[in-house]
Amino acid sequence: MFMGTTPFITVRARRPLTEIEFCAWVAQAVPGDRLEYHRGFLVLDIFPMFARLPDQQRAELARLGSRAFWAAERGLVHLVQERTGPDQFAYIAVARPKPKAAAVSLSALLLAEQGQPDHATGSSGRAAA
């Protein structure tokens, strides 16, 4: 039986994504889904001296970049850069399979990070001292 290749399709937002929108995508994405969450040169785009963005947009982009790295550290996504031109990159998150042993939802992880109680489990997300 012949098995053809499936092209990778990357979703690119029409406007800059927010951290919340990125988290929503991570929560619903199936393995292999690809999301371009930024196009430019991220480290320079969030640096005040080089950024051409207003302070509020630069701060939101910094939060988005941090959240993408957070999701990668927890094994929820792979982070990929694709060069699109000189000093220009597409920053892409590729959804990974959700851990089977994970009994905790993405929202519970986010609440635990902020130290807020998860009403579903009654846990505050903070370790006992």
Buried (B, 14 or more C-beta within 10 A) or exposed (E): EEEEEEEEEBEEBEEBBBBEBBBEBBEEBEEEBBBBBBBBBBEEBBEEEEBEBEEEBBEBBBBBBEBBEBBBEBEBBEBBEEEEEEEEBBBBBBBBEBEEEEEBBBEBBBBBEEEEEBEEBEEEBEEEE
